[in-house]
């Protein structure tokens, strides 16, 4: 298993000039390789292998300007992208893929592209990692290498690759390293269900009888502030206008989101370790943001927040610690009454089934919408719900948190379809109505903030 760590590069003018040069050469070389692969596809309907691409590009001026290993890595990335297109196109022709794939397109002209250095071409000198440059660069500029600081928390022997990432006029060094495997004896019959949202960014309900909410108001506020500032700066300019101020704003926002993503994933995994939970079920609807038809304000708040990146980070960290990760379709989960065991249909399935057997339009219309015993909304029966907009009133007059209800119904959906021997006895009305709220930007206890190896876990040497 491999992990990666990013580190902002603080450089002087000479090192920055070198990084800009080699990243621009990688960008130009990638465009040349893409052009060749596209022309071979259009004229001969042939996909070029990595070896053939290396042989063709060896005579390219941009290939010679780079270290051979770096140039080959750039060409191989192009070759892999066309291989992926080939596989996706085959799935599309077989009807197994909904959206038609597109051929890899060219990179932005005069842009900067990520470059990769395999570890075998690197060495550490006085605490600095030495990156060698090509012979052509030495002949042109008299420079044969540059150095970057070695991270103090990593062992150089574990590093497999170092990437230089140009982003918003900054440079990052990304270290890909081998992680130690961890044996886990967590109880996989204990399940944590996560329901994604906006103000309540993630709501968790567990079969152990505990629930919590990760607050998302700060994230929404940061995103709203960023959109307003960008709109103000771009006013009167073209849509693709960009300057140093916009780059600085984007970089600040991205760093805040990365911080929130990592803290959230660490909190979730540490919560599972502390409560002996061996399975995470994450609610997820594929394509939920594509063609979103909510209000303009909600679209701006919801669509631009990277929920998928956070989900993937939780999955990555959970897998490292031996926690099973499952995604579950979540339609109607916040409307169905968990306590009354209401039906849990999948969106679209009932409508299609009814349309096939019923010829009367009125009958189809009456059967399309599922009926539930509870009600959700800000005002219920003329009374203001003490849980606010996210309240849910059951048929017995019990107020529940609708996001906790959604997480509990995710658990019920998963138990019906895939998981066996799942006990829901501890998921009571108290669990669904009084979740503990956590703010990732405020002080958390040490056990939820740091990387931990509990007594249930031991590294495999």
C-alpha positions in Angstrom: 0.0 0.0 0.0 1.3 3.4 -0.9 0.6 6.9 0.5 1.5 10.4 -0.6 2.5 13.5 1.2 2.6 17.0 -0.2 5.0 19.7 0.8 5.0 23.4 -0.3 8.3 24.2 -2.0 9.8 27.5 -0.8 12.3 28.4 -3.5 14.7 31.1 -4.5 14.4 32.7 -7.9 16.9 30.4 -9.6 15.3 27.1 -8.3 11.8 28.5 -9.3 13.1 29.2 -12.8 14.4 25.7 -13.1 11.1 24.2 -11.9 9.1 26.4 -14.3 11.4 25.4 -17.2 11.2 21.6 -16.7 7.4 21.7 -16.0 6.9 23.6 -19.2 9.0 21.1 -21.1 6.9 18.3 -19.7 3.8 20.1 -20.8 5.2 20.5 -24.4 6.4 17.0 -24.6 3.0 15.7 -23.4 1.3 17.7 -26.2 3.6 16.3 -28.8 2.9 12.7 -27.5 -0.8 13.4 -27.5 -0.7 14.7 -31.1 1.1 11.6 -32.3 -1.3 9.2 -30.5 -4.3 11.1 -31.8 -3.1 11.1 -35.4 -2.3 7.3 -35.2 -5.8 6.8 -33.9 -7.5 8.9 -36.6 -5.5 7.6 -39.6 -4.7 4.0 -38.7 -7.1 3.4 -35.8 -4.2 2.2 -33.8 -3.3 2.7 -30.1 0.4 3.3 -29.5 2.2 1.4 -26.8 4.5 3.0 -24.2 7.6 1.5 -25.8 6.7 2.8 -29.3 5.9 6.2 -27.9 9.4 6.3 -26.2 11.1 5.4 -29.4 9.2 8.0 -31.5 9.7 10.8 -28.9 13.4 10.2 -28.3 14.3 12.6 -31.2 11.9 15.3 -29.9 13.7 18.5 -28.6 11.5 18.6 -25.5 12.4 15.0 -24.7 16.1 15.8 -24.9 15.6 18.8 -22.6 14.5 16.5 -19.7 16.1 13.8 -17.7 15.4 10.6 -19.7 13.5 9.0 -16.8 11.3 12.1 -16.4 10.6 12.3 -20.2 9.6 8.6 -20.3 7.3 9.0 -17.3 5.6 11.9 -19.2 5.2 9.8 -22.3 3.9 6.8 -20.4 1.2 8.9 -18.8 0.0 9.9 -22.2 0.1 6.2 -23.3 -1.9 5.1 -20.2 -4.6 7.8 -20.9 -5.1 6.4 -24.4 -5.3 2.8 -23.0 -7.9 4.0 -20.5 -9.9 5.5 -23.4 -9.6 2.2 -25.3 -11.1 0.3 -22.4 -13.9 2.8 -21.8 -14.8 2.9 -25.5 -15.1 -0.9 -25.4 -17.5 -0.7 -22.4 -19.5 2.0 -24.1 -19.9 -0.1 -27.3 -21.1 -3.0 -25.1 -23.7 -0.8 -23.4 -21.9 -1.0 -20.0 -21.1 2.7 -19.9 -23.7 5.4 -19.9 -21.6 8.4 -21.1 -19.5 8.3 -24.3 -15.8 8.7 -23.5 -13.7 11.3 -25.3 -10.2 11.1 -26.6 -7.5 12.7 -24.4 -7.3 16.3 -25.3 -4.3 18.6 -25.4 -2.9 20.4 -22.4 -3.1 24.2 -22.1 -0.7 26.0 -24.3 2.3 27.4 -22.4 1.1 25.7 -19.3 2.9 23.7 -16.6 2.4 20.0 -16.1 3.3 17.6 -13.3 6.6 15.9 -13.6 7.7 12.6 -11.9 11.1 11.5 -10.7 11.4 7.8 -9.9 13.3 7.2 -6.6 16.2 5.3 -8.2 17.3 8.6 -9.9 17.3 10.5 -6.6 19.8 10.7 -3.7 20.0 12.6 -0.4 22.9 14.9 0.1 23.2 16.8 3.5 19.5 16.4 4.2 18.5 17.6 0.7 17.1 15.5 -2.2 19.2 16.0 -5.3 17.3 16.0 -8.6 19.5 15.6 -11.7 18.8 17.4 -14.9 19.5 16.3 -18.5 22.7 16.8 -20.4 21.1 19.2 -22.7 20.1 21.5 -19.9 23.6 21.4 -18.6 24.9 22.3 -22.0 22.5 25.2 -22.4 22.4 26.7 -18.9 25.4 25.1 -17.0 23.1 23.6 -14.4 23.1 19.8 -13.8 20.8 19.5 -10.7 18.6 21.2 -8.1 17.8 20.2 -4.5 14.7 20.2 -2.3 14.5 19.6 1.5 13.9 16.0 2.6 10.8 15.6 4.9 11.8 14.8 8.4 8.9 12.4 9.0 9.8 10.1 6.0 12.5 7.6 5.5 14.2 8.0 2.1 14.3 4.2 1.7 10.5 4.1 1.7 10.1 6.8 -1.1 9.2 5.4 -4.5 8.6 8.5 -6.5 8.7 12.3 -6.1 6.4 14.5 -8.2 6.6 18.3 -8.7 3.1 19.8 -8.8 2.6 23.3 -10.2 -0.6 24.7 -8.8 -1.9 28.3 -8.7 1.6 29.7 -9.3 3.1 27.6 -6.5 5.0 24.4 -6.5 4.5 21.4 -4.3 6.6 18.3 -3.9 4.5 15.1 -3.6 6.3 12.2 -2.0 4.9 8.7 -2.9 6.1 6.2 -0.2 5.4 2.7 0.9 3.1 2.4 4.0 3.3 -0.3 6.6 0.4 -2.6 6.5 -1.8 -2.7 9.6 -3.5 -5.8 11.0 -7.0 -5.1 12.3 -9.2 -7.2 14.5 -12.1 -4.7 14.6 -15.6 -6.0 14.8 -16.9 -5.8 11.2 -20.5 -6.4 12.4 -20.3 -3.0 14.1 -21.2 -0.5 11.3 -20.9 3.2 11.0 -23.2 4.8 8.3 -22.3 8.3 6.9 -24.9 10.5 5.3 -23.4 13.4 3.3 -25.0 16.9 3.4 -24.2 20.6 3.5 -24.7 22.3 6.9 -24.4 18.9 8.4 -21.5 17.8 6.2 -21.4 14.2 7.4 -23.9 12.6 9.8 -22.9 9.3 11.3 -25.1 6.7 13.0 -23.6 3.5 14.3 -25.0 0.1 15.4 -23.1 0.7 18.7 -25.8 3.2 19.6 -23.9 6.4 19.0 -24.4 9.3 16.5 -22.5 12.4 15.6 -22.5 15.3 13.1 -19.5 16.9 11.4 -20.3 20.6 11.0 -20.2 21.9 7.5 -21.2 25.6 8.0 -17.6 26.8 8.1 -16.9 25.0 4.8 -19.9 26.5 3.2 -19.0 29.9 4.4 -15.5 29.6 3.0 -16.8 28.6 -0.3 -19.4 31.4 -0.4 -16.7 34.0 0.4 -14.4 32.6 -2.3 -17.2 32.7 -5.0 -18.0 36.3 -4.0 -14.4 37.5 -4.2 -13.8 35.7 -7.5 -17.0 37.3 -9.0 -15.9 40.7 -7.8 -12.4 40.5 -9.3 -13.6 39.1 -12.6 -16.3 41.7 -13.0 -15.9 43.4 -16.4 -13.4 40.8 -17.6 -13.7 37.6 -19.7 -14.8 34.4 -18.0 -11.3 32.9 -18.3 -9.5 36.0 -16.9 -6.8 35.1 -14.3 -4.3 37.0 -12.3 -2.1 36.7 -9.2 -4.8 37.7 -6.8 -7.2 35.0 -8.2 -4.4 32.4 -8.0 -3.7 33.4 -4.3 -7.4 33.2 -3.5 -7.8 29.8 -5.1 -4.7 28.4 -3.4 -5.9 29.6 0.0 -9.3 28.0 -0.6 -7.8 24.7 -1.8 -5.5 24.5 1.3 -8.5 25.0 3.6 -10.4 22.2 1.9 -7.4 19.9 2.0 -7.1 20.6 5.7 -10.8 19.9 6.3 -10.6 16.8 4.1 -7.7 15.3 6.0 -9.1 16.2 9.5 -12.5 14.7 8.6 -11.0 11.5 7.3 -8.7 11.1 10.3 -11.6 11.9 12.7 -13.8 9.2 11.1 -11.2 6.5 11.1 -10.1 7.3 14.7 -13.7 7.3 15.8 -14.1 3.8 14.3 -10.9 2.6 16.1 -12.1 4.0 19.4 -15.5 2.4 19.1 -14.4 -1.0 17.6 -16.3 -0.3 14.3 -15.0 -2.4 11.4 -17.3 -1.3 8.6 -18.1 2.1 7.1 -21.2 2.5 4.9 -21.1 5.9 3.0 -24.2 7.2 1.2 -23.6 8.1 -2.4 -25.6 8.7 -5.5 -23.5 8.6 -8.7 -23.9 11.7 -10.8 -25.8 13.6 -8.1 -24.2 16.9 -9.1 -24.6 16.4 -12.9 -27.4 18.6 -14.1 -28.4 19.6 -10.5 -31.8 21.4 -10.7 -31.9 22.9 -7.2 -32.0 26.7 -6.7 -29.2 28.8 -7.9 -28.0 29.5 -4.4 -28.0 25.8 -3.3 -26.3 24.8 -6.6 -23.5 27.2 -5.9 -23.1 26.0 -2.3 -23.5 22.3 -3.0 -22.0 21.6 -6.4 -18.6 23.3 -5.8 -17.8 21.5 -2.6 -15.6 18.4 -3.3 -17.6 15.7 -1.5 -16.2 12.9 -3.7 -12.6 13.8 -2.8 -13.4 13.6 0.9 -15.2 10.3 0.4 -12.2 8.9 -1.4 -9.9 10.1 1.3 -12.0 8.4 4.0 -12.0 5.2 1.9 -8.2 5.3 1.4 -7.5 5.8 5.1 -10.1 3.2 6.2 -8.6 0.6 3.9 -5.1 1.3 5.4 -6.4 0.5 8.9 -8.3 -2.6 7.8 -11.8 -1.0 7.9 -14.2 -2.2 5.3 -15.7 0.6 3.2 -19.0 0.3 1.3 -21.0 2.9 -0.7 -24.8 2.7 -0.7 -27.4 4.4 -2.9 -29.3 6.8 -0.6 -32.6 7.7 -2.3 -35.6 8.3 0.1 -33.5 7.7 3.1 -34.3 11.0 4.8 -38.1 10.6 4.1 -38.7 7.0 5.2 -39.6 6.5 8.9 -36.9 4.3 10.4 -38.8 3.6 13.6 -41.9 2.5 11.7 -39.9 0.4 9.3 -41.3 2.2 6.2 -40.5 1.0 2.7 -37.1 2.0 1.3 -37.4 2.1 -2.5 -34.7 3.0 -5.0 -35.4 6.1 -7.0 -36.7 5.2 -10.5 -37.3 1.5 -9.9 -40.9 1.7 -8.7 -41.8 4.2 -11.4 -40.5 1.9 -14.2 -42.2 -1.2 -12.8 -45.5 0.6 -12.5 -45.3 2.0 -16.0 -44.9 -1.4 -17.5 -48.0 -2.9 -15.9 -50.4 0.0 -15.7 -51.9 1.6 -18.8 -54.0 4.1 -16.9 -52.1 7.4 -16.5 -53.8 8.3 -13.3 -53.0 4.9 -11.8 -49.3 5.4 -12.7 -49.3 8.9 -11.2 -50.8 7.7 -7.9 -48.4 4.8 -7.5 -45.2 6.7 -8.5 -44.5 8.6 -5.3 -43.9 6.3 -2.2 -45.8 7.1 0.9 -44.2 7.4 4.3 -45.7 7.6 7.9 -43.5 10.6 9.0 -43.1 14.2 7.8 -40.0 16.3 7.1 -39.8 20.1 7.1 -39.2 23.3 8.9 -42.8 23.7 10.1 -44.9 20.6 10.9 -48.5 20.9 11.7 -48.1 24.6 12.3 -45.5 24.1 15.0 -41.9 25.1 14.7 -39.7 22.1 14.9 -37.1 22.5 17.7 -34.6 20.7 15.4 -35.0 23.4 12.7 -35.1 22.8 9.0 -33.6 19.3 9.4 -36.4 18.0 11.6 -38.5 14.9 11.1 -41.8 14.1 12.9 -42.8 10.4 13.1 -46.4 9.2 13.2 -46.0 8.8 17.0 -45.1 12.5 17.5 -41.4 11.9 18.0 -39.0 14.6 16.6 -35.9 13.2 14.9 -32.9 14.7 13.1 -33.6 14.0 9.4 -29.9 13.5 8.6 -29.5 11.0 11.4 -32.7 9.3 10.1 -31.0 9.2 6.6 -27.9 7.6 8.0 -30.0 5.0 9.9 -32.0 4.2 6.8 -28.7 3.8 4.9 -27.8 1.2 7.5 -31.2 -0.5 7.0 -30.8 -0.5 3.2 -27.4 -2.0 3.4 -28.6 -4.7 5.9 -31.4 -5.6 3.5 -29.3 -5.9 0.4 -25.8 -7.0 1.3 -24.9 -7.3 5.0 -26.1 -10.2 7.1 -26.5 -10.6 10.9 -26.7 -6.8 11.5 -28.4 -5.8 14.7 -30.2 -2.5 14.7 -31.4 -2.8 18.3 -29.2 0.0 19.6 -30.4 2.5 16.9 -33.1 4.1 19.0 -35.0 7.4 18.9 -32.5 8.9 21.3 -29.6 8.1 19.0 -31.5 9.7 16.0 -32.6 12.9 17.9 -29.5 13.9 19.9 -26.3 13.5 17.8 -23.0 15.0 19.1 -21.8 17.9 16.8 -18.1 18.2 16.0 -16.3 21.2 14.4 -13.2 20.2 12.5 -11.8 23.8 12.8 -11.9 23.9 16.6 -9.9 21.9 19.1 -10.6 18.2 19.1 -9.3 15.7 21.6 -5.9 14.2 20.8 -7.2 10.8 19.9 -9.3 12.3 17.1 -6.5 14.6 15.7 -3.4 12.4 15.3 -2.4 9.3 13.5 -2.9 6.5 16.0 -2.2 2.8 16.5 -4.6 1.4 19.1 -4.2 -1.8 21.0 -6.5 -3.5 18.4 -4.0 -2.6 15.6 -0.4 -3.6 15.1 1.9 -2.9 12.1 3.0 -5.8 9.9 6.8 -5.6 9.6 
